[in-house]
Amino acid sequence: MRFSLTTNATLIEPEDARLFRDYGFYVAVSLDGDRIANDHVRRMHDGSGSYEHVLEGIGQLQQSGRPGHLSARATVTPRSLICV
């Protein structure tokens, strides 16, 4: 059996990344384009963009030695096209 999850990676801590690595999780990080496109549709609770937080989370996953599989996924909606 394998575990998988999709996350925006904004709250990944080192202990989370180690758990994903140790148990061979497949981790998909939701990232909806470059900084402008992602921040247009993915905001933090305080209204700021999430792009930098996502990159920090990806960094935590990479520093841990990576989970069993690391990928990115995008959700494309009509709102996504506003930035293009």
mmCIF file of the N, C-alpha and C atoms, coordinates in Angstrom:
data_MODEL
# 
_entry.id   MODEL 
# 
loop_
_atom_site.group_PDB 
_atom_site.id 
_atom_site.type_symbol 
_atom_site.label_atom_id 
_atom_site.label_alt_id 
_atom_site.label_comp_id 
_atom_site.label_asym_id 
_atom_site.label_entity_id 
_atom_site.label_seq_id 
_atom_site.pdbx_PDB_ins_code 
_atom_site.Cartn_x 
_atom_site.Cartn_y 
_atom_site.Cartn_z 
_atom_site.occupancy 
_atom_site.B_iso_or_equiv 
_atom_site.pdbx_formal_charge 
_atom_site.auth_seq_id 
_atom_site.auth_comp_id 
_atom_site.auth_asym_id 
_atom_site.auth_atom_id 
_atom_site.pdbx_PDB_model_num 
ATOM 1   N N  . MET A 1 1  ? 0.844   -1.165 0.000   1.00 0.00 ? 1  MET A N  1 
ATOM 2   C CA . MET A 1 1  ? 0.000   0.000  0.000   1.00 0.00 ? 1  MET A CA 1 
ATOM 3   C C  . MET A 1 1  ? 0.895   1.235  0.000   1.00 0.00 ? 1  MET A C  1 
ATOM 4   N N  . ARG A 1 2  ? 0.509   2.249  -0.778  1.00 0.00 ? 2  ARG A N  1 
ATOM 5   C CA . ARG A 1 2  ? 1.233   3.523  -0.829  1.00 0.00 ? 2  ARG A CA 1 
ATOM 6   C C  . ARG A 1 2  ? 0.276   4.617  -0.377  1.00 0.00 ? 2  ARG A C  1 
ATOM 7   N N  . PHE A 1 3  ? 0.832   5.654  0.179   1.00 0.00 ? 3  PHE A N  1 
ATOM 8   C CA . PHE A 1 3  ? 0.053   6.811  0.596   1.00 0.00 ? 3  PHE A CA 1 
ATOM 9   C C  . PHE A 1 3  ? 0.309   7.956  -0.373  1.00 0.00 ? 3  PHE A C  1 
ATOM 10  N N  . SER A 1 4  ? -0.711  8.770  -0.595  1.00 0.00 ? 4  SER A N  1 
ATOM 11  C CA . SER A 1 4  ? -0.522  9.950  -1.428  1.00 0.00 ? 4  SER A CA 1 
ATOM 12  C C  . SER A 1 4  ? -1.342  11.099 -0.863  1.00 0.00 ? 4  SER A C  1 
ATOM 13  N N  . LEU A 1 5  ? -0.903  12.294 -1.169  1.00 0.00 ? 5  LEU A N  1 
ATOM 14  C CA . LEU A 1 5  ? -1.645  13.470 -0.747  1.00 0.00 ? 5  LEU A CA 1 
ATOM 15  C C  . LEU A 1 5  ? -1.363  14.614 -1.692  1.00 0.00 ? 5  LEU A C  1 
ATOM 16  N N  . THR A 1 6  ? -2.303  15.527 -1.748  1.00 0.00 ? 6  THR A N  1 
ATOM 17  C CA . THR A 1 6  ? -2.115  16.774 -2.473  1.00 0.00 ? 6  THR A CA 1 
ATOM 18  C C  . THR A 1 6  ? -2.164  17.887 -1.448  1.00 0.00 ? 6  THR A C  1 
ATOM 19  N N  . THR A 1 7  ? -1.222  18.794 -1.515  1.00 0.00 ? 7  THR A N  1 
ATOM 20  C CA . THR A 1 7  ? -1.120  19.877 -0.546  1.00 0.00 ? 7  THR A CA 1 
ATOM 21  C C  . THR A 1 7  ? -0.723  21.164 -1.252  1.00 0.00 ? 7  THR A C  1 
ATOM 22  N N  . ASN A 1 8  ? -1.080  22.287 -0.659  1.00 0.00 ? 8  ASN A N  1 
ATOM 23  C CA . ASN A 1 8  ? -0.565  23.546 -1.187  1.00 0.00 ? 8  ASN A CA 1 
ATOM 24  C C  . ASN A 1 8  ? 0.821   23.825 -0.607  1.00 0.00 ? 8  ASN A C  1 
ATOM 25  N N  . ALA A 1 9  ? 1.273   22.997 0.313   1.00 0.00 ? 9  ALA A N  1 
ATOM 26  C CA . ALA A 1 9  ? 2.621   23.020 0.895   1.00 0.00 ? 9  ALA A CA 1 
ATOM 27  C C  . ALA A 1 9  ? 2.911   24.268 1.728   1.00 0.00 ? 9  ALA A C  1 
ATOM 28  N N  . THR A 1 10 ? 1.921   25.090 2.008   1.00 0.00 ? 10 THR A N  1 
ATOM 29  C CA . THR A 1 10 ? 2.178   26.335 2.722   1.00 0.00 ? 10 THR A CA 1 
ATOM 30  C C  . THR A 1 10 ? 2.470   26.130 4.203   1.00 0.00 ? 10 THR A C  1 
ATOM 31  N N  . LEU A 1 11 ? 2.114   24.977 4.755   1.00 0.00 ? 11 LEU A N  1 
ATOM 32  C CA . LEU A 1 11 ? 2.327   24.740 6.188   1.00 0.00 ? 11 LEU A CA 1 
ATOM 33  C C  . LEU A 1 11 ? 3.253   23.556 6.469   1.00 0.00 ? 11 LEU A C  1 
ATOM 34  N N  . ILE A 1 12 ? 4.014   23.125 5.469   1.00 0.00 ? 12 ILE A N  1 
ATOM 35  C CA . ILE A 1 12 ? 4.908   21.971 5.642   1.00 0.00 ? 12 ILE A CA 1 
ATOM 36  C C  . ILE A 1 12 ? 6.029   22.330 6.616   1.00 0.00 ? 12 ILE A C  1 
ATOM 37  N N  . GLU A 1 13 ? 6.163   21.518 7.632   1.00 0.00 ? 13 GLU A N  1 
ATOM 38  C CA . GLU A 1 13 ? 7.239   21.650 8.625   1.00 0.00 ? 13 GLU A CA 1 
ATOM 39  C C  . GLU A 1 13 ? 8.236   20.508 8.400   1.00 0.00 ? 13 GLU A C  1 
ATOM 40  N N  . PRO A 1 14 ? 9.458   20.638 8.917   1.00 0.00 ? 14 PRO A N  1 
ATOM 41  C CA . PRO A 1 14 ? 10.442  19.570 8.726   1.00 0.00 ? 14 PRO A CA 1 
ATOM 42  C C  . PRO A 1 14 ? 9.940   18.197 9.170   1.00 0.00 ? 14 PRO A C  1 
ATOM 43  N N  . GLU A 1 15 ? 9.198   18.123 10.272  1.00 0.00 ? 15 GLU A N  1 
ATOM 44  C CA . GLU A 1 15 ? 8.708   16.817 10.738  1.00 0.00 ? 15 GLU A CA 1 
ATOM 45  C C  . GLU A 1 15 ? 7.668   16.235 9.777   1.00 0.00 ? 15 GLU A C  1 
ATOM 46  N N  . ASP A 1 16 ? 6.892   17.091 9.112   1.00 0.00 ? 16 ASP A N  1 
ATOM 47  C CA . ASP A 1 16 ? 5.945   16.610 8.095   1.00 0.00 ? 16 ASP A CA 1 
ATOM 48  C C  . ASP A 1 16 ? 6.716   16.002 6.929   1.00 0.00 ? 16 ASP A C  1 
ATOM 49  N N  . ALA A 1 17 ? 7.712   16.725 6.467   1.00 0.00 ? 17 ALA A N  1 
ATOM 50  C CA . ALA A 1 17 ? 8.503   16.270 5.326   1.00 0.00 ? 17 ALA A CA 1 
ATOM 51  C C  . ALA A 1 17 ? 9.189   14.937 5.641   1.00 0.00 ? 17 ALA A C  1 
ATOM 52  N N  . ARG A 1 18 ? 9.691   14.789 6.858   1.00 0.00 ? 18 ARG A N  1 
ATOM 53  C CA . ARG A 1 18 ? 10.329  13.525 7.244   1.00 0.00 ? 18 ARG A CA 1 
ATOM 54  C C  . ARG A 1 18 ? 9.319   12.379 7.254   1.00 0.00 ? 18 ARG A C  1 
ATOM 55  N N  . LEU A 1 19 ? 8.120   12.635 7.757   1.00 0.00 ? 19 LEU A N  1 
ATOM 56  C CA . LEU A 1 19 ? 7.080   11.611 7.781   1.00 0.00 ? 19 LEU A CA 1 
ATOM 57  C C  . LEU A 1 19 ? 6.748   11.164 6.360   1.00 0.00 ? 19 LEU A C  1 
ATOM 58  N N  . PHE A 1 20 ? 6.589   12.115 5.452   1.00 0.00 ? 20 PHE A N  1 
ATOM 59  C CA . PHE A 1 20 ? 6.286   11.780 4.061   1.00 0.00 ? 20 PHE A CA 1 
ATOM 60  C C  . PHE A 1 20 ? 7.408   10.958 3.445   1.00 0.00 ? 20 PHE A C  1 
ATOM 61  N N  . ARG A 1 21 ? 8.655   11.334 3.743   1.00 0.00 ? 21 ARG A N  1 
ATOM 62  C CA . ARG A 1 21 ? 9.811   10.590 3.235   1.00 0.00 ? 21 ARG A CA 1 
ATOM 63  C C  . ARG A 1 21 ? 9.855   9.186  3.823   1.00 0.00 ? 21 ARG A C  1 
ATOM 64  N N  . ASP A 1 22 ? 9.727   9.097  5.146   1.00 0.00 ? 22 ASP A N  1 
ATOM 65  C CA . ASP A 1 22 ? 9.873   7.812  5.826   1.00 0.00 ? 22 ASP A CA 1 
ATOM 66  C C  . ASP A 1 22 ? 8.824   6.799  5.396   1.00 0.00 ? 22 ASP A C  1 
ATOM 67  N N  . TYR A 1 23 ? 7.634   7.260  5.055   1.00 0.00 ? 23 TYR A N  1 
ATOM 68  C CA . TYR A 1 23 ? 6.559   6.357  4.671   1.00 0.00 ? 23 TYR A CA 1 
ATOM 69  C C  . TYR A 1 23 ? 6.303   6.344  3.166   1.00 0.00 ? 23 TYR A C  1 
ATOM 70  N N  . GLY A 1 24 ? 7.204   6.926  2.390   1.00 0.00 ? 24 GLY A N  1 
ATOM 71  C CA . GLY A 1 24 ? 7.140   6.845  0.944   1.00 0.00 ? 24 GLY A CA 1 
ATOM 72  C C  . GLY A 1 24 ? 5.914   7.486  0.318   1.00 0.00 ? 24 GLY A C  1 
ATOM 73  N N  . PHE A 1 25 ? 5.430   8.553  0.928   1.00 0.00 ? 25 PHE A N  1 
ATOM 74  C CA . PHE A 1 25 ? 4.256   9.244  0.388   1.00 0.00 ? 25 PHE A CA 1 
ATOM 75  C C  . PHE A 1 25 ? 4.521   9.766  -1.021  1.00 0.00 ? 25 PHE A C  1 
ATOM 76  N N  . TYR A 1 26 ? 3.511   9.700  -1.851  1.00 0.00 ? 26 TYR A N  1 
ATOM 77  C CA . TYR A 1 26 ? 3.485   10.435 -3.107  1.00 0.00 ? 26 TYR A CA 1 
ATOM 78  C C  . TYR A 1 26 ? 2.898   11.791 -2.761  1.00 0.00 ? 26 TYR A C  1 
ATOM 79  N N  . VAL A 1 27 ? 3.643   12.855 -2.973  1.00 0.00 ? 27 VAL A N  1 
ATOM 80  C CA . VAL A 1 27 ? 3.192   14.203 -2.616  1.00 0.00 ? 27 VAL A CA 1 
ATOM 81  C C  . VAL A 1 27 ? 3.041   15.036 -3.882  1.00 0.00 ? 27 VAL A C  1 
ATOM 82  N N  . ALA A 1 28 ? 1.836   15.537 -4.099  1.00 0.00 ? 28 ALA A N  1 
ATOM 83  C CA . ALA A 1 28 ? 1.577   16.458 -5.204  1.00 0.00 ? 28 ALA A CA 1 
ATOM 84  C C  . ALA A 1 28 ? 1.390   17.842 -4.592  1.00 0.00 ? 28 ALA A C  1 
ATOM 85  N N  . VAL A 1 29 ? 2.157   18.797 -5.068  1.00 0.00 ? 29 VAL A N  1 
ATOM 86  C CA . VAL A 1 29 ? 2.063   20.169 -4.580  1.00 0.00 ? 29 VAL A CA 1 
ATOM 87  C C  . VAL A 1 29 ? 1.239   20.968 -5.585  1.00 0.00 ? 29 VAL A C  1 
ATOM 88  N N  . SER A 1 30 ? 0.196   21.599 -5.084  1.00 0.00 ? 30 SER A N  1 
ATOM 89  C CA . SER A 1 30 ? -0.667  22.409 -5.931  1.00 0.00 ? 30 SER A CA 1 
ATOM 90  C C  . SER A 1 30 ? -0.019  23.769 -6.156  1.00 0.00 ? 30 SER A C  1 
ATOM 91  N N  . LEU A 1 31 ? 0.332   24.034 -7.396  1.00 0.00 ? 31 LEU A N  1 
ATOM 92  C CA . LEU A 1 31 ? 0.979   25.288 -7.774  1.00 0.00 ? 31 LEU A CA 1 
ATOM 93  C C  . LEU A 1 31 ? 0.384   25.705 -9.116  1.00 0.00 ? 31 LEU A C  1 
ATOM 94  N N  . ASP A 1 32 ? -0.231  26.852 -9.152  1.00 0.00 ? 32 ASP A N  1 
ATOM 95  C CA . ASP A 1 32 ? -1.023  27.240 -10.320 1.00 0.00 ? 32 ASP A CA 1 
ATOM 96  C C  . ASP A 1 32 ? -0.328  28.252 -11.215 1.00 0.00 ? 32 ASP A C  1 
ATOM 97  N N  . GLY A 1 33 ? 0.919   27.985 -11.538 1.00 0.00 ? 33 GLY A N  1 
ATOM 98  C CA . GLY A 1 33 ? 1.652   28.840 -12.460 1.00 0.00 ? 33 GLY A CA 1 
ATOM 99  C C  . GLY A 1 33 ? 2.754   29.614 -11.765 1.00 0.00 ? 33 GLY A C  1 
ATOM 100 N N  . ASP A 1 34 ? 3.159   30.711 -12.414 1.00 0.00 ? 34 ASP A N  1 
ATOM 101 C CA . ASP A 1 34 ? 4.196   31.561 -11.845 1.00 0.00 ? 34 ASP A CA 1 
ATOM 102 C C  . ASP A 1 34 ? 3.617   32.350 -10.667 1.00 0.00 ? 34 ASP A C  1 
ATOM 103 N N  . ARG A 1 35 ? 4.420   33.198 -10.068 1.00 0.00 ? 35 ARG A N  1 
ATOM 104 C CA . ARG A 1 35 ? 4.003   33.943 -8.877  1.00 0.00 ? 35 ARG A CA 1 
ATOM 105 C C  . ARG A 1 35 ? 2.691   34.712 -9.129  1.00 0.00 ? 35 ARG A C  1 
ATOM 106 N N  . ILE A 1 36 ? 2.602   35.413 -10.238 1.00 0.00 ? 36 ILE A N  1 
ATOM 107 C CA . ILE A 1 36 ? 1.419   36.240 -10.505 1.00 0.00 ? 36 ILE A CA 1 
ATOM 108 C C  . ILE A 1 36 ? 0.174   35.375 -10.652 1.00 0.00 ? 36 ILE A C  1 
ATOM 109 N N  . ALA A 1 37 ? 0.259   34.328 -11.456 1.00 0.00 ? 37 ALA A N  1 
ATOM 110 C CA . ALA A 1 37 ? -0.905  33.464 -11.681 1.00 0.00 ? 37 ALA A CA 1 
ATOM 111 C C  . ALA A 1 37 ? -1.310  32.748 -10.398 1.00 0.00 ? 37 ALA A C  1 
ATOM 112 N N  . ASN A 1 38 ? -0.333  32.191 -9.683  1.00 0.00 ? 38 ASN A N  1 
ATOM 113 C CA . ASN A 1 38 ? -0.645  31.458 -8.451  1.00 0.00 ? 38 ASN A CA 1 
ATOM 114 C C  . ASN A 1 38 ? -1.257  32.382 -7.404  1.00 0.00 ? 38 ASN A C  1 
ATOM 115 N N  . ASP A 1 39 ? -0.641  33.530 -7.182  1.00 0.00 ? 39 ASP A N  1 
ATOM 116 C CA . ASP A 1 39 ? -1.132  34.434 -6.139  1.00 0.00 ? 39 ASP A CA 1 
ATOM 117 C C  . ASP A 1 39 ? -2.488  35.037 -6.484  1.00 0.00 ? 39 ASP A C  1 
ATOM 118 N N  . HIS A 1 40 ? -2.820  35.059 -7.767  1.00 0.00 ? 40 HIS A N  1 
ATOM 119 C CA . HIS A 1 40 ? -4.133  35.572 -8.176  1.00 0.00 ? 40 HIS A CA 1 
ATOM 120 C C  . HIS A 1 40 ? -5.262  34.680 -7.653  1.00 0.00 ? 40 HIS A C  1 
ATOM 121 N N  . VAL A 1 41 ? -5.034  33.373 -7.648  1.00 0.00 ? 41 VAL A N  1 
ATOM 122 C CA . VAL A 1 41 ? -6.093  32.436 -7.243  1.00 0.00 ? 41 VAL A CA 1 
ATOM 123 C C  . VAL A 1 41 ? -5.834  31.769 -5.894  1.00 0.00 ? 41 VAL A C  1 
ATOM 124 N N  . ARG A 1 42 ? -4.633  31.873 -5.365  1.00 0.00 ? 42 ARG A N  1 
ATOM 125 C CA . ARG A 1 42 ? -4.289  31.192 -4.099  1.00 0.00 ? 42 ARG A CA 1 
ATOM 126 C C  . ARG A 1 42 ? -3.733  32.203 -3.109  1.00 0.00 ? 42 ARG A C  1 
ATOM 127 N N  . ARG A 1 43 ? -4.582  32.642 -2.235  1.00 0.00 ? 43 ARG A N  1 
ATOM 128 C CA . ARG A 1 43 ? -4.205  33.634 -1.220  1.00 0.00 ? 43 ARG A CA 1 
ATOM 129 C C  . ARG A 1 43 ? -4.123  32.984 0.147   1.00 0.00 ? 43 ARG A C  1 
ATOM 130 N N  . MET A 1 44 ? -3.287  33.562 1.012   1.00 0.00 ? 44 MET A N  1 
ATOM 131 C CA . MET A 1 44 ? -3.219  33.147 2.406   1.00 0.00 ? 44 MET A CA 1 
ATOM 132 C C  . MET A 1 44 ? -4.396  33.793 3.149   1.00 0.00 ? 44 MET A C  1 
ATOM 133 N N  . HIS A 1 45 ? -4.626  33.361 4.380   1.00 0.00 ? 45 HIS A N  1 
ATOM 134 C CA . HIS A 1 45 ? -5.736  33.909 5.170   1.00 0.00 ? 45 HIS A CA 1 
ATOM 135 C C  . HIS A 1 45 ? -5.647  35.418 5.352   1.00 0.00 ? 45 HIS A C  1 
ATOM 136 N N  . ASP A 1 46 ? -4.441  35.944 5.388   1.00 0.00 ? 46 ASP A N  1 
ATOM 137 C CA . ASP A 1 46 ? -4.286  37.391 5.591   1.00 0.00 ? 46 ASP A CA 1 
ATOM 138 C C  . ASP A 1 46 ? -4.378  38.176 4.281   1.00 0.00 ? 46 ASP A C  1 
ATOM 139 N N  . GLY A 1 47 ? -4.651  37.477 3.164   1.00 0.00 ? 47 GLY A N  1 
ATOM 140 C CA . GLY A 1 47 ? -4.797  38.140 1.878   1.00 0.00 ? 47 GLY A CA 1 
ATOM 141 C C  . GLY A 1 47 ? -3.524  38.203 1.050   1.00 0.00 ? 47 GLY A C  1 
ATOM 142 N N  . SER A 1 48 ? -2.403  37.856 1.648   1.00 0.00 ? 48 SER A N  1 
ATOM 143 C CA . SER A 1 48 ? -1.139  37.878 0.899   1.00 0.00 ? 48 SER A CA 1 
ATOM 144 C C  . SER A 1 48 ? -1.071  36.669 -0.035  1.00 0.00 ? 48 SER A C  1 
ATOM 145 N N  . GLY A 1 49 ? -0.183  36.748 -1.007  1.00 0.00 ? 49 GLY A N  1 
ATOM 146 C CA . GLY A 1 49 ? -0.013  35.639 -1.934  1.00 0.00 ? 49 GLY A CA 1 
ATOM 147 C C  . GLY A 1 49 ? 0.644   34.439 -1.264  1.00 0.00 ? 49 GLY A C  1 
ATOM 148 N N  . SER A 1 50 ? 0.403   33.266 -1.813  1.00 0.00 ? 50 SER A N  1 
ATOM 149 C CA . SER A 1 50 ? 0.929   32.035 -1.214  1.00 0.00 ? 50 SER A CA 1 
ATOM 150 C C  . SER A 1 50 ? 2.185   31.496 -1.902  1.00 0.00 ? 50 SER A C  1 
ATOM 151 N N  . TYR A 1 51 ? 2.570   32.086 -3.028  1.00 0.00 ? 51 TYR A N  1 
ATOM 152 C CA . TYR A 1 51 ? 3.651   31.537 -3.844  1.00 0.00 ? 51 TYR A CA 1 
ATOM 153 C C  . TYR A 1 51 ? 4.934   31.288 -3.036  1.00 0.00 ? 51 TYR A C  1 
ATOM 154 N N  . GLU A 1 52 ? 5.381   32.273 -2.290  1.00 0.00 ? 52 GLU A N  1 
ATOM 155 C CA . GLU A 1 52 ? 6.616   32.117 -1.504  1.00 0.00 ? 52 GLU A CA 1 
ATOM 156 C C  . GLU A 1 52 ? 6.478   31.010 -0.460  1.00 0.00 ? 52 GLU A C  1 
ATOM 157 N N  . HIS A 1 53 ? 5.307   30.894 0.153   1.00 0.00 ? 53 HIS A N  1 
ATOM 158 C CA . HIS A 1 53 ? 5.072   29.837 1.144   1.00 0.00 ? 53 HIS A CA 1 
ATOM 159 C C  . HIS A 1 53 ? 5.119   28.459 0.491   1.00 0.00 ? 53 HIS A C  1 
ATOM 160 N N  . VAL A 1 54 ? 4.576   28.363 -0.727  1.00 0.00 ? 54 VAL A N  1 
ATOM 161 C CA . VAL A 1 54 ? 4.623   27.098 -1.461  1.00 0.00 ? 54 VAL A CA 1 
ATOM 162 C C  . VAL A 1 54 ? 6.080   26.715 -1.733  1.00 0.00 ? 54 VAL A C  1 
ATOM 163 N N  . LEU A 1 55 ? 6.877   27.667 -2.186  1.00 0.00 ? 55 LEU A N  1 
ATOM 164 C CA . LEU A 1 55 ? 8.292   27.377 -2.457  1.00 0.00 ? 55 LEU A CA 1 
ATOM 165 C C  . LEU A 1 55 ? 9.025   26.938 -1.188  1.00 0.00 ? 55 LEU A C  1 
ATOM 166 N N  . GLU A 1 56 ? 8.698   27.555 -0.056  1.00 0.00 ? 56 GLU A N  1 
ATOM 167 C CA . GLU A 1 56 ? 9.312   27.147 1.212   1.00 0.00 ? 56 GLU A CA 1 
ATOM 168 C C  . GLU A 1 56 ? 8.927   25.708 1.556   1.00 0.00 ? 56 GLU A C  1 
ATOM 169 N N  . GLY A 1 57 ? 7.661   25.363 1.341   1.00 0.00 ? 57 GLY A N  1 
ATOM 170 C CA . GLY A 1 57 ? 7.206   23.991 1.599   1.00 0.00 ? 57 GLY A CA 1 
ATOM 171 C C  . GLY A 1 57 ? 7.903   22.985 0.707   1.00 0.00 ? 57 GLY A C  1 
ATOM 172 N N  . ILE A 1 58 ? 8.056   23.337 -0.574  1.00 0.00 ? 58 ILE A N  1 
ATOM 173 C CA . ILE A 1 58 ? 8.781   22.459 -1.499  1.00 0.00 ? 58 ILE A CA 1 
ATOM 174 C C  . ILE A 1 58 ? 10.224  22.296 -1.026  1.00 0.00 ? 58 ILE A C  1 
ATOM 175 N N  . GLY A 1 59 ? 10.813  23.384 -0.550  1.00 0.00 ? 59 GLY A N  1 
ATOM 176 C CA . GLY A 1 59 ? 12.169  23.310 -0.001  1.00 0.00 ? 59 GLY A CA 1 
ATOM 177 C C  . GLY A 1 59 ? 12.261  22.353 1.172   1.00 0.00 ? 59 GLY A C  1 
ATOM 178 N N  . GLN A 1 60 ? 11.272  22.374 2.047   1.00 0.00 ? 60 GLN A N  1 
ATOM 179 C CA . GLN A 1 60 ? 11.251  21.439 3.188   1.00 0.00 ? 60 GLN A CA 1 
ATOM 180 C C  . GLN A 1 60 ? 11.208  19.996 2.685   1.00 0.00 ? 60 GLN A C  1 
ATOM 181 N N  . LEU A 1 61 ? 10.387  19.749 1.666   1.00 0.00 ? 61 LEU A N  1 
ATOM 182 C CA . LEU A 1 61 ? 10.291  18.395 1.114   1.00 0.00 ? 61 LEU A CA 1 
ATOM 183 C C  . LEU A 1 61 ? 11.609  17.973 0.484   1.00 0.00 ? 61 LEU A C  1 
ATOM 184 N N  . GLN A 1 62 ? 12.267  18.879 -0.210  1.00 0.00 ? 62 GLN A N  1 
ATOM 185 C CA . GLN A 1 62 ? 13.549  18.552 -0.837  1.00 0.00 ? 62 GLN A CA 1 
ATOM 186 C C  . GLN A 1 62 ? 14.639  18.329 0.203   1.00 0.00 ? 62 GLN A C  1 
ATOM 187 N N  . GLN A 1 63 ? 14.661  19.130 1.258   1.00 0.00 ? 63 GLN A N  1 
ATOM 188 C CA . GLN A 1 63 ? 15.679  18.990 2.306   1.00 0.00 ? 63 GLN A CA 1 
ATOM 189 C C  . GLN A 1 63 ? 15.555  17.667 3.042   1.00 0.00 ? 63 GLN A C  1 
ATOM 190 N N  . SER A 1 64 ? 14.345  17.133 3.114   1.00 0.00 ? 64 SER A N  1 
ATOM 191 C CA . SER A 1 64 ? 14.131  15.880 3.849   1.00 0.00 ? 64 SER A CA 1 
ATOM 192 C C  . SER A 1 64 ? 14.627  14.673 3.071   1.00 0.00 ? 64 SER A C  1 
ATOM 193 N N  . GLY A 1 65 ? 15.034  14.875 1.836   1.00 0.00 ? 65 GLY A N  1 
ATOM 194 C CA . GLY A 1 65 ? 15.433  13.752 1.005   1.00 0.00 ? 65 GLY A CA 1 
ATOM 195 C C  . GLY A 1 65 ? 14.292  13.326 0.097   1.00 0.00 ? 65 GLY A C  1 
ATOM 196 N N  . ARG A 1 66 ? 13.260  14.118 0.038   1.00 0.00 ? 66 ARG A N  1 
ATOM 197 C CA . ARG A 1 66 ? 12.071  13.926 -0.800  1.00 0.00 ? 66 ARG A CA 1 
ATOM 198 C C  . ARG A 1 66 ? 11.224  12.742 -0.364  1.00 0.00 ? 66 ARG A C  1 
ATOM 199 N N  . PRO A 1 67 ? 9.942   12.846 -0.591  1.00 0.00 ? 67 PRO A N  1 
ATOM 200 C CA . PRO A 1 67 ? 9.068   11.701 -0.347  1.00 0.00 ? 67 PRO A CA 1 
ATOM 201 C C  . PRO A 1 67 ? 9.270   10.669 -1.460  1.00 0.00 ? 67 PRO A C  1 
ATOM 202 N N  . GLY A 1 68 ? 8.446   9.627  -1.481  1.00 0.00 ? 68 GLY A N  1 
ATOM 203 C CA . GLY A 1 68 ? 8.562   8.603  -2.509  1.00 0.00 ? 68 GLY A CA 1 
ATOM 204 C C  . GLY A 1 68 ? 8.421   9.168  -3.907  1.00 0.00 ? 68 GLY A C  1 
ATOM 205 N N  . HIS A 1 69 ? 7.644   10.217 -4.052  1.00 0.00 ? 69 HIS A N  1 
ATOM 206 C CA . HIS A 1 69 ? 7.423   10.843 -5.351  1.00 0.00 ? 69 HIS A CA 1 
ATOM 207 C C  . HIS A 1 69 ? 6.942   12.265 -5.099  1.00 0.00 ? 69 HIS A C  1 
ATOM 208 N N  . LEU A 1 70 ? 7.526   13.235 -5.777  1.00 0.00 ? 70 LEU A N  1 
ATOM 209 C CA . LEU A 1 70 ? 7.146   14.635 -5.619  1.00 0.00 ? 70 LEU A CA 1 
ATOM 210 C C  . LEU A 1 70 ? 6.759   15.186 -6.982  1.00 0.00 ? 70 LEU A C  1 
ATOM 211 N N  . SER A 1 71 ? 5.571   15.766 -7.055  1.00 0.00 ? 71 SER A N  1 
ATOM 212 C CA . SER A 1 71 ? 5.110   16.323 -8.318  1.00 0.00 ? 71 SER A CA 1 
ATOM 213 C C  . SER A 1 71 ? 4.346   17.615 -8.060  1.00 0.00 ? 71 SER A C  1 
ATOM 214 N N  . ALA A 1 72 ? 4.083   18.331 -9.125  1.00 0.00 ? 72 ALA A N  1 
ATOM 215 C CA . ALA A 1 72 ? 3.276   19.547 -9.043  1.00 0.00 ? 72 ALA A CA 1 
ATOM 216 C C  . ALA A 1 72 ? 1.980   19.293 -9.789  1.00 0.00 ? 72 ALA A C  1 
ATOM 217 N N  . ARG A 1 73 ? 0.912   19.941 -9.341  1.00 0.00 ? 73 ARG A N  1 
ATOM 218 C CA . ARG A 1 73 ? -0.356  19.862 -10.049 1.00 0.00 ? 73 ARG A CA 1 
ATOM 219 C C  . ARG A 1 73 ? -0.950  21.249 -10.088 1.00 0.00 ? 73 ARG A C  1 
ATOM 220 N N  . ALA A 1 74 ? -1.715  21.514 -11.121 1.00 0.00 ? 74 ALA A N  1 
ATOM 221 C CA . ALA A 1 74 ? -2.356  22.824 -11.278 1.00 0.00 ? 74 ALA A CA 1 
ATOM 222 C C  . ALA A 1 74 ? -3.854  22.628 -11.427 1.00 0.00 ? 74 ALA A C  1 
ATOM 223 N N  . THR A 1 75 ? -4.606  23.520 -10.835 1.00 0.00 ? 75 THR A N  1 
ATOM 224 C CA . THR A 1 75 ? -6.044  23.553 -11.039 1.00 0.00 ? 75 THR A CA 1 
ATOM 225 C C  . THR A 1 75 ? -6.306  24.716 -11.967 1.00 0.00 ? 75 THR A C  1 
ATOM 226 N N  . VAL A 1 76 ? -6.824  24.442 -13.131 1.00 0.00 ? 76 VAL A N  1 
ATOM 227 C CA . VAL A 1 76 ? -7.090  25.489 -14.123 1.00 0.00 ? 76 VAL A CA 1 
ATOM 228 C C  . VAL A 1 76 ? -8.585  25.766 -14.142 1.00 0.00 ? 76 VAL A C  1 
ATOM 229 N N  . THR A 1 77 ? -8.932  27.016 -13.917 1.00 0.00 ? 77 THR A N  1 
ATOM 230 C CA . THR A 1 77 ? -10.324 27.445 -13.912 1.00 0.00 ? 77 THR A CA 1 
ATOM 231 C C  . THR A 1 77 ? -10.428 28.709 -14.772 1.00 0.00 ? 77 THR A C  1 
ATOM 232 N N  . PRO A 1 78 ? -11.641 29.167 -15.061 1.00 0.00 ? 78 PRO A N  1 
ATOM 233 C CA . PRO A 1 78 ? -11.770 30.431 -15.798 1.00 0.00 ? 78 PRO A CA 1 
ATOM 234 C C  . PRO A 1 78 ? -11.028 31.586 -15.106 1.00 0.00 ? 78 PRO A C  1 
ATOM 235 N N  . ARG A 1 79 ? -10.957 31.600 -13.780 1.00 0.00 ? 79 ARG A N  1 
ATOM 236 C CA . ARG A 1 79 ? -10.227 32.644 -13.044 1.00 0.00 ? 79 ARG A CA 1 
ATOM 237 C C  . ARG A 1 79 ? -8.739  32.597 -13.351 1.00 0.00 ? 79 ARG A C  1 
ATOM 238 N N  . SER A 1 80 ? -8.204  31.403 -13.652 1.00 0.00 ? 80 SER A N  1 
ATOM 239 C CA . SER A 1 80 ? -6.778  31.263 -13.967 1.00 0.00 ? 80 SER A CA 1 
ATOM 240 C C  . SER A 1 80 ? -6.420  32.058 -15.206 1.00 0.00 ? 80 SER A C  1 
ATOM 241 N N  . LEU A 1 81 ? -7.334  32.142 -16.145 1.00 0.00 ? 81 LEU A N  1 
ATOM 242 C CA . LEU A 1 81 ? -7.059  32.796 -17.420 1.00 0.00 ? 81 LEU A CA 1 
ATOM 243 C C  . LEU A 1 81 ? -7.032  34.313 -17.323 1.00 0.00 ? 81 LEU A C  1 
ATOM 244 N N  . ILE A 1 82 ? -7.511  34.870 -16.237 1.00 0.00 ? 82 ILE A N  1 
ATOM 245 C CA . ILE A 1 82 ? -7.517  36.321 -16.057 1.00 0.00 ? 82 ILE A CA 1 
ATOM 246 C C  . ILE A 1 82 ? -6.100  36.872 -16.088 1.00 0.00 ? 82 ILE A C  1 
ATOM 247 N N  . CYS A 1 83 ? -5.135  36.095 -15.606 1.00 0.00 ? 83 CYS A N  1 
ATOM 248 C CA . CYS A 1 83 ? -3.753  36.567 -15.482 1.00 0.00 ? 83 CYS A CA 1 
ATOM 249 C C  . CYS A 1 83 ? -2.993  36.470 -16.788 1.00 0.00 ? 83 CYS A C  1 
ATOM 250 N N  . VAL A 1 84 ? -3.480  35.731 -17.731 1.00 0.00 ? 84 VAL A N  1 
ATOM 251 C CA . VAL A 1 84 ? -2.739  35.478 -18.970 1.00 0.00 ? 84 VAL A CA 1 
ATOM 252 C C  . VAL A 1 84 ? -2.776  36.666 -19.881 1.00 0.00 ? 84 VAL A C  1 
# 
